Amino acid sequence: MMYQLYQAQVDLTGSARQAALAANAWLDLPWHGLTHGLLKEIVTLRHMVAANEAVANAATTHKRPAFNIQPVPVGNQMAAVTEEVVTRTPFATLLHFRKDIQVRQPKMLIVAPMSGHFATLLRGTVQTVLQDHDVYITDWHNARDVPLMDGDFDFDDFVTHIMDFLRVLGRGTHIMAVCQPTVAVLAAVSLMAEENDPAQPRTMTLMAGPIDTRLRPTTVNKLAKEHSIGWFRKNLIATVPLRYAGRMRRVYPGFLQLSAFMSMNLERHTRAQFRQFKAIADGDMVTAKIHRDFYDEYFAVMDLPASFYLETIQRVFQEHDLPRGVLTYRGRTVDPAAIQRTALLTVEGELDDICAIGQTMAALDMCPNIPPGMKRHHLQTGVGHYGVFNGKRWQHGIYPIVRETVQSNMGL
């Protein structure tokens, strides 16, 4: 019923948003040459445009935005980048960002979170890493678009996808996990190391992830502990409406996670909307575009399979299976001590209010058999969660360390 009520609200407000878009399109017509002239100098009309945009953009979308990766510098050339599908399952696509010039670079698999947002949230991460690497990403699918006949998807399936994708890419691959998938990536690499799998990665970079949320628990961590798994199942799991391909699938809706994130920082988001109104009213289109691009991505949400979401809450945030040494994969105990040949880099943000300082670094102690010279931690000052993998400090403070880690472990 929860999803059906949400869908009804989206349908009812859709006409108002369409009317606002139509009004702004009319105001932007090049009639009488006034579009960028006298018409837009009229303060009342600029305010009208700003108000219309606020109405038009006050909605979520369940469509994956485009990555829209720009050409990247490679040596003394600029390389155009195109997307190509390497392999696909019902729940994910292994996506390759192929450069249009022949250049040999280390393979990097970026494991995106399967969260309420699409993998395109890591657009800035990909854009930066592409300069020196042959980049692939886990492009997770929106669960509401996956038919029931394709089966369920749980935490173990997530780990399986990571191992399968590493095997597709083959020997010499490097792997980077951002936020939530750090636990599954550490588990996957541990299992592959125990099997002496030739496709185990040469380096593993874990960024701002919940390896051990017992350390300095954040508001998000405390919420997971305050309620039983039964409460999460009853209050946060919904059924996909009949109009979608995944009809009747049980999911954790992306709009619920977005609502939770918005409520955690409501004052900040409210200030941002007022700044956007002012920017449009003042004709500051550069500032307005930056805001618009961010919230277009932020409001693009995807649903998670219920089994995966509930198991992640229980095994990672409530029972802390990995740091307690009791995490299992299809009945088999996961042992990070098996990792010996994969270099490990952990990265945290000083101001991260989702994964606190120490939670990701805990992975270093869980891997005692990685030689000390192959383990490193970096704490980036002045950044919150998002700044660990996007923005100037990511580009100039964190990424050079990632690049150095890869380059120092090319011949293992």
C-alpha positions as CSV (number, residue, x, y, z in Angstrom):
1,M,0.0,0.0,0.0
2,M,2.9,2.4,0.8
3,Y,4.2,2.3,-2.8
4,Q,0.7,2.6,-4.2
5,L,0.1,5.8,-2.1
6,Y,3.4,7.2,-3.2
7,Q,2.6,6.5,-6.9
8,A,-0.8,8.1,-6.5
9,Q,0.8,11.3,-5.1
10,V,3.3,11.3,-8.0
11,D,0.5,11.0,-10.5
12,L,-1.6,13.7,-8.9
13,T,1.3,16.3,-8.8
14,G,2.5,15.4,-12.2
15,S,0.1,17.8,-14.0
16,A,1.3,20.7,-11.8
17,R,5.0,20.0,-12.7
18,Q,4.1,19.7,-16.4
19,A,2.3,23.0,-16.2
20,A,5.3,24.7,-14.6
21,L,7.7,23.2,-17.2
22,A,5.3,24.4,-20.0
23,A,5.2,27.9,-18.5
24,N,9.0,28.2,-18.4
25,A,9.3,26.9,-21.9
26,W,6.9,29.6,-23.1
27,L,8.8,32.3,-21.2
28,D,12.0,31.0,-22.9
29,L,10.6,31.2,-26.4
30,P,12.7,33.5,-28.7
31,W,9.6,35.5,-29.5
32,H,10.3,39.2,-30.5
33,G,14.0,38.7,-29.5
34,L,13.1,39.3,-25.9
35,T,14.2,35.9,-24.4
36,H,17.6,37.1,-23.2
37,G,16.7,40.8,-23.3
38,L,14.0,42.9,-21.8
39,L,11.7,40.1,-20.9
40,K,14.2,38.5,-18.5
41,E,15.1,41.9,-17.1
42,I,11.6,42.1,-15.6
43,V,12.1,41.1,-12.0
44,T,8.6,39.6,-11.6
45,L,9.0,37.3,-14.6
46,R,12.4,36.1,-13.3
47,H,10.7,35.3,-10.0
48,M,8.0,33.5,-11.9
49,V,10.6,31.4,-13.7
50,A,12.3,30.6,-10.4
51,A,9.0,29.5,-8.8
52,N,8.1,27.4,-11.8
53,E,11.4,25.6,-11.6
54,A,10.9,24.9,-7.9
55,V,7.6,23.3,-8.7
56,A,8.8,21.4,-11.7
57,N,11.8,19.9,-9.9
58,A,10.1,18.9,-6.7
59,A,9.8,15.2,-7.6
60,T,11.9,12.1,-7.8
61,T,12.6,10.1,-10.9
62,H,13.3,6.4,-11.3
63,K,15.2,6.7,-14.5
64,R,19.0,6.3,-14.5
65,P,20.7,9.6,-15.5
66,A,23.4,9.5,-18.2
67,F,27.0,9.2,-17.1
68,N,27.9,11.8,-19.8
69,I,31.7,11.3,-19.3
70,Q,33.7,14.0,-20.9
71,P,36.9,13.5,-22.9
72,V,39.9,12.8,-20.6
73,P,43.6,13.6,-21.0
74,V,45.8,10.7,-21.7
75,G,49.4,11.7,-22.2
76,N,49.3,14.6,-24.6
77,Q,46.0,13.7,-26.2
78,M,42.3,14.0,-25.3
79,A,40.5,10.7,-25.4
80,A,36.8,10.5,-26.1
81,V,35.0,8.0,-23.9
82,T,32.1,5.7,-24.8
83,E,30.1,3.2,-22.7
84,E,30.0,-0.4,-23.6
85,V,28.4,-3.4,-21.9
86,V,30.8,-6.1,-21.0
87,T,28.3,-8.5,-19.4
88,R,24.9,-8.2,-17.9
89,T,22.7,-10.0,-15.3
90,P,19.1,-9.3,-14.4
91,F,20.4,-7.1,-11.5
92,A,23.5,-5.4,-12.8
93,T,25.5,-4.4,-15.9
94,L,29.3,-4.5,-15.9
95,L,29.9,-1.3,-17.8
96,H,33.2,-0.3,-19.5
97,F,34.2,3.3,-20.2
98,R,36.2,2.7,-23.4
99,K,38.6,5.4,-24.7
100,D,38.9,6.0,-28.4
101,I,42.7,5.7,-28.4
102,Q,44.9,2.7,-28.0
103,V,46.6,2.9,-24.6
104,R,47.6,0.3,-22.1
105,Q,46.4,1.2,-18.6
106,P,45.7,-0.8,-15.4
107,K,42.1,-2.1,-15.2
108,M,40.1,-0.6,-12.3
109,L,36.7,-2.0,-11.3
110,I,34.7,0.6,-9.4
111,V,32.0,-1.1,-7.2
112,A,29.1,1.4,-6.8
113,P,26.7,1.2,-3.9
114,M,23.5,-0.6,-4.4
115,S,21.6,2.1,-2.6
116,G,18.8,4.4,-3.3
117,H,20.8,6.2,-6.0
118,F,22.2,5.0,-9.3
119,A,25.8,4.3,-10.1
120,T,25.9,7.6,-11.9
121,L,26.3,9.2,-8.5
122,L,30.0,8.2,-9.0
123,R,30.2,10.2,-12.3
124,G,32.9,12.4,-10.8
125,T,34.8,9.4,-9.4
126,V,34.8,7.8,-12.9
127,Q,35.8,11.0,-14.7
128,T,38.9,11.4,-12.5
129,V,40.0,7.7,-12.4
130,L,39.8,7.5,-16.2
131,Q,42.9,9.6,-16.6
132,D,45.2,6.8,-15.6
133,H,43.1,3.7,-15.7
134,D,40.9,1.4,-17.9
135,V,37.7,1.9,-15.9
136,Y,34.7,-0.5,-15.3
137,I,31.8,0.0,-13.0
138,T,29.0,-2.1,-11.5
139,D,25.9,-0.4,-12.9
140,W,23.1,-1.8,-10.6
141,H,19.6,-2.1,-12.0
142,N,16.5,-0.6,-10.4
143,A,14.8,-3.6,-8.7
144,R,11.3,-2.4,-9.7
145,D,12.3,-3.0,-13.3
146,V,13.4,-6.6,-12.7
147,P,10.7,-9.2,-13.2
148,L,9.9,-11.7,-10.4
149,M,10.8,-14.5,-12.8
150,D,14.5,-13.4,-12.6
151,G,14.6,-14.5,-9.0
152,D,15.7,-12.9,-5.7
153,F,18.9,-10.9,-4.9
154,D,20.5,-11.0,-1.5
155,F,23.8,-10.1,0.2
156,D,25.5,-13.3,-1.0
157,D,24.3,-12.5,-4.6
158,F,26.0,-9.1,-4.3
159,V,29.3,-10.8,-3.3
160,T,28.9,-13.3,-6.2
161,H,28.5,-10.4,-8.7
162,I,31.8,-8.9,-7.5
163,M,33.7,-12.1,-7.8
164,D,32.2,-12.9,-11.2
165,F,33.0,-9.4,-12.6
166,L,36.6,-9.7,-11.4
167,R,36.9,-13.0,-13.2
168,V,35.5,-11.5,-16.3
169,L,38.1,-8.8,-16.2
170,G,40.8,-11.3,-15.4
171,R,44.3,-11.2,-13.8
172,G,45.8,-7.8,-12.8
173,T,42.6,-5.9,-12.1
174,H,42.4,-3.3,-9.3
175,I,39.2,-2.8,-7.3
176,M,37.7,0.3,-5.6
177,A,34.5,0.2,-3.4
178,V,32.7,3.3,-2.4
179,C,30.6,3.3,0.8
180,Q,28.1,0.4,1.4
181,P,29.8,-2.2,-0.9
182,T,33.1,-2.1,1.0
183,V,32.0,-5.0,3.2
184,A,31.0,-7.1,0.2
185,V,34.2,-6.3,-1.7
186,L,36.4,-7.2,1.3
187,A,34.4,-10.5,1.6
188,A,34.7,-11.2,-2.1
189,V,38.5,-10.6,-2.1
190,S,38.9,-12.8,1.0
191,L,37.1,-15.7,-0.6
192,M,39.1,-15.4,-3.8
193,A,42.3,-15.2,-1.9
194,E,41.4,-18.4,0.1
195,E,40.9,-20.1,-3.3
196,N,44.1,-18.7,-4.7
197,D,42.0,-17.4,-7.5
198,P,44.2,-15.9,-10.3
199,A,41.6,-13.1,-10.7
200,Q,42.0,-11.8,-7.1
201,P,42.7,-8.0,-7.5
202,R,46.2,-6.5,-7.1
203,T,44.9,-3.6,-5.1
204,M,41.7,-3.0,-3.1
205,T,40.7,0.6,-2.2
206,L,37.9,0.9,0.4
207,M,36.4,4.3,0.7
208,A,34.1,5.6,3.4
209,G,32.5,2.3,4.1
210,P,30.8,0.6,7.1
211,I,33.5,-2.1,7.8
212,D,32.9,-1.8,11.5
213,T,30.1,0.5,12.6
214,R,30.6,-0.3,16.3
215,L,33.3,2.4,16.1
216,R,32.0,6.0,16.7
217,P,28.5,5.1,15.5
218,T,26.7,7.8,13.4
219,T,23.1,8.7,13.4
220,V,22.6,6.3,10.5
221,N,24.3,3.5,12.5
222,K,22.2,4.2,15.6
223,L,19.0,4.1,13.6
224,A,19.8,0.6,12.4
225,K,20.4,-0.5,16.0
226,E,17.3,1.1,17.5
227,H,14.9,-1.1,15.6
228,S,14.5,-4.8,15.1
229,I,14.8,-6.4,11.6
230,G,11.1,-7.1,11.9
231,W,10.5,-3.3,12.3
232,F,12.4,-2.7,9.1
233,R,10.5,-5.4,7.2
234,K,7.2,-4.1,8.4
235,N,7.7,-0.4,7.9
236,L,10.2,0.0,5.1
237,I,9.5,-2.8,2.7
238,A,6.9,-2.3,-0.1
239,T,5.5,-4.1,-3.1
240,V,6.2,-2.8,-6.6
241,P,2.9,-1.6,-8.3
242,L,1.5,-3.6,-11.2
243,R,2.4,-1.0,-13.9
244,Y,6.1,-1.9,-13.7
245,A,8.1,-4.9,-14.9
246,G,9.1,-5.9,-11.4
247,R,5.4,-6.0,-10.3
248,M,4.8,-7.6,-7.0
249,R,8.5,-7.7,-6.1
250,R,9.3,-6.8,-2.5
251,V,11.6,-3.8,-2.4
252,Y,13.1,-1.1,-0.2
253,P,11.9,2.0,-2.2
254,G,14.4,4.5,-3.2
255,F,12.1,7.4,-2.3
256,L,12.1,6.2,1.3
257,Q,15.9,6.4,1.5
258,L,15.9,9.8,-0.2
259,S,13.3,11.0,2.4
260,A,15.6,9.7,5.2
261,F,18.7,11.5,3.8
262,M,16.7,14.7,3.2
263,S,15.3,14.7,6.8
264,M,18.8,14.2,8.2
265,N,19.9,17.5,6.6
266,L,16.6,19.3,6.0
267,E,17.9,22.7,6.9
268,R,20.8,22.4,4.5
269,H,18.6,21.3,1.6
270,T,16.1,24.1,2.4
271,R,18.8,26.7,2.3
272,A,20.0,25.2,-1.1
273,Q,16.5,25.6,-2.6
274,F,16.3,29.2,-1.4
275,R,19.7,29.9,-2.9
276,Q,18.5,28.3,-6.2
277,F,15.5,30.6,-6.3
278,K,17.7,33.6,-5.7
279,A,20.2,32.5,-8.4
280,I,17.5,32.2,-11.0
281,A,15.8,35.4,-10.0
282,D,19.2,37.2,-10.2
283,G,20.0,35.7,-13.5
284,D,23.0,33.7,-12.1
285,M,22.7,30.8,-14.5
286,V,26.0,29.3,-13.7
287,T,25.1,28.8,-10.0
288,A,21.6,27.6,-11.0
289,K,23.0,25.0,-13.3
290,I,25.4,23.6,-10.6
291,H,22.4,23.3,-8.2
292,R,20.2,21.8,-10.9
293,D,22.7,19.2,-11.9
294,F,23.3,18.1,-8.3
295,Y,19.6,17.7,-7.5
296,D,18.8,16.0,-10.8
297,E,21.2,13.3,-9.7
298,Y,20.1,13.4,-6.1
299,F,16.4,13.0,-6.9
300,A,17.1,10.1,-9.3
301,V,16.3,7.1,-7.1
302,M,16.2,3.3,-7.5
303,D,14.6,0.5,-5.5
304,L,16.6,-2.2,-3.7
305,P,15.6,-5.9,-3.5
306,A,14.1,-6.4,0.0
307,S,16.3,-9.4,0.7
308,F,19.5,-7.5,0.0
309,Y,18.5,-4.5,2.0
310,L,17.3,-6.4,5.1
311,E,20.3,-8.7,5.1
312,T,22.7,-5.7,4.8
313,I,20.9,-4.0,7.7
314,Q,21.1,-7.1,9.9
315,R,24.5,-8.5,9.0
316,V,26.5,-5.2,8.6
317,F,24.8,-2.6,10.8
318,Q,23.1,-4.7,13.5
319,E,25.1,-7.8,14.1
320,H,28.5,-6.6,12.7
321,D,29.3,-10.1,11.3
322,L,32.5,-9.1,9.4
323,P,34.4,-7.5,12.3
324,R,33.2,-10.2,14.7
325,G,34.6,-12.9,12.3
326,V,31.3,-14.6,11.7
327,L,30.3,-13.3,8.3
328,T,29.4,-16.2,6.0
329,Y,29.0,-16.6,2.2
330,R,26.7,-19.4,1.2
331,G,27.5,-21.2,4.5
332,R,31.2,-20.6,4.2
333,T,33.0,-18.4,6.8
334,V,34.7,-15.3,5.3
335,D,38.3,-14.8,6.5
336,P,40.1,-11.6,5.5
337,A,43.3,-13.0,7.0
338,A,43.5,-15.1,3.8
339,I,44.4,-12.0,1.8
340,Q,48.1,-11.8,1.2
341,R,48.8,-10.6,-2.3
342,T,46.2,-7.7,-2.6
343,A,47.5,-4.3,-1.4
344,L,44.9,-2.4,0.7
345,L,44.1,1.3,0.9
346,T,41.4,2.6,3.2
347,V,40.1,6.2,2.8
348,E,38.0,8.2,5.2
349,G,36.6,11.8,5.4
350,E,37.2,13.9,8.5
351,L,33.6,15.3,8.4
352,D,31.8,12.2,7.3
353,D,28.5,11.9,9.1
354,I,27.5,8.5,7.5
355,C,30.7,6.5,7.9
356,A,32.7,7.9,10.9
357,I,36.4,7.9,11.3
358,G,37.8,4.5,12.1
359,Q,34.9,2.5,10.5
360,T,36.7,1.9,7.2
361,M,40.2,1.8,8.6
362,A,39.2,-1.2,10.7
363,A,39.8,-3.3,7.5
364,L,43.5,-2.9,8.0
365,D,43.5,-4.9,11.2
366,M,41.3,-7.5,9.7
367,C,43.9,-8.3,7.1
368,P,47.0,-9.2,9.2
369,N,48.7,-11.2,6.4
370,I,48.9,-8.4,4.0
371,P,52.5,-7.1,4.3
372,P,52.8,-3.8,6.2
373,G,54.3,-2.1,3.1
374,M,51.1,-3.0,1.2
375,K,48.7,-1.4,3.6
376,R,47.9,2.3,3.9
377,H,45.2,4.6,5.4
378,H,44.4,8.1,4.3
379,L,42.2,10.5,6.3
380,Q,41.1,13.4,4.1
381,T,40.6,16.6,6.1
382,G,37.7,19.0,5.4
383,V,35.4,16.6,3.6
384,G,32.2,14.8,4.4
385,H,30.9,11.6,2.9
386,Y,30.2,12.9,-0.6
387,G,33.6,14.7,-0.7
388,V,35.5,11.4,-0.3
389,F,34.7,10.4,-3.9
390,N,33.8,13.7,-5.6
391,G,35.0,17.2,-5.8
392,K,38.3,19.0,-5.6
393,R,39.7,17.3,-2.5
394,W,38.9,13.9,-4.1
395,Q,40.7,14.9,-7.3
396,H,43.7,16.5,-5.7
397,G,44.0,15.0,-2.2
398,I,42.6,11.4,-2.4
399,Y,42.9,10.3,-6.0
400,P,46.8,10.8,-6.2
401,I,47.1,8.3,-3.4
402,V,44.8,5.8,-5.1
403,R,46.9,6.2,-8.3
404,E,50.1,5.8,-6.4
405,T,48.8,2.6,-4.7
406,V,48.0,1.1,-8.1
407,Q,51.3,2.1,-9.7
408,S,53.2,0.7,-6.7
409,N,51.5,-2.7,-7.0
410,M,51.5,-3.4,-10.7
411,G,53.9,-6.3,-10.7
412,L,52.6,-8.4,-7.8
